[in-house]
Amino acid sequence: MDQAGNRGAEAAALVKRKERAALWSIAASLGITVAKGAAGLATGSLALISDAAHSLLDVASTTLTWLAVRAAGKPADEQHHYGHGKLESLAALAETAFLFLLSGVVAWEGARRLMAGESEVNPSWMAVAVLVGAILVDAWRWIALKRVARETGSDALDADALHFGADLVNSVLVLGALGLAALGYPQADAAVAIGVSIFIALAGFRLARRTIDTLLDTAPEGVAERVRDAVGRVGGVVSVENVRARPMGGRVIGEVGVQVSRTLPLDRVTAIRAAIDAAIRRELPGAEFTITANPVPLDDETILERVMLIAAHQRVPVHHVTVQEIEGRLSVSFDVEVDGRIPLSAAHTLASRLEAAIQDELGPAVEVESHIEPLEMDHLQGREADARTAASVALALAEAASGIDKLADVHGVRVRETPSGLVVNYHCRAAPDLDVATVHACVDELERRVRTQHPEILRVIGHAEPDAPLA
């Protein structure tokens, strides 16, 4: 399976895990709601009834969570290019609305009972047993949801965990209120209900603020700095121009712009982008960043590199680039290869365009000259030359090489016939400590001598080898 397939399988597994956690939460909320409601009605405890109402809202919110997780797991489509991850944040925001509504109702009823002097509460062991059971279930779901939310980055499951955490605190406080009522302080029930409502409101406020930050694409704290540091350590990156990050459905997505040397070939730039992606994923598993590599000139670029780069951009082959400094003035000359079948006017236009581009790069004071050479654009259809022709050419090569001190042992001679003339390939040997320019001049001289004897030769390609390994 390729990398994209592995990512798809991992994403599907995360969605299934989140759905399973949400379904268990629905079942737990439903069971707790029924038990608390029955115990609250039996004892007349406002705190217990409000806790049951909270649990009833949990049933609605966890169902909403389950639906949101299922929808958020859908892949991107033509209408939602970044996927459906923000549905989880919308679900979390809806759950905070439930929390604020519940806290308001409970606080209002608690205040009304205190002001009206209504404080009839009938504690029972059944209510205590229900609350203890609810505390255990709430603790189980809070721990489980918090773990899954942390591992998957789900806002909706985190909101669900907050609900169960609030339930846990509520149940503990309600248990305390029943105990105080049994000791002769029934008004503690309403007071605890008001305290529970304040706790719910504060928890909802914290969740709402975080969820709104997600919906507004607020950059996760510290993420941009971590990405910038990780990308800056990748080889080939000249500088990091910008980093933009935002949360999306439990993961981080964003854009990174970097500068790379403009002299790098395309495959090298592609490799750098792949290395940047890997570095970000090591720092932020599951993150998805769009990476833009912008080519820039570097201070240490040579004139030769700049000329070759411009020629490559214009898709014009050049060679024999000569850079001269003449009385403080720069002069650049080169051979430009064009299709040998095109008219001179077209070839001159192409060469002039290249000269102008180089002058734009190096400055108007720079002298730029080109020499036009024909280039064979099509494959030459050829065949092996007959034995007599091949032997004649090989003999001419050997005799010519014997008159050049620095060349020896002409071998591997191959002669092919083409409609345009003979193409000759050969190998020869030279001293390993000779510089390339000297050897090249010797090979050129050998070619000139052979072509004088065999004018029917179109090309001679000589490959010089060191005559002994370097020590």
Summary of the structure (lengths in Angstrom):
residues: 471
radius of gyration: 40.1
end to end distance: 48.3
largest distance: 125.7
contacts: 1514
relative contact order: 0.07
helix: 58%
strand: 20%
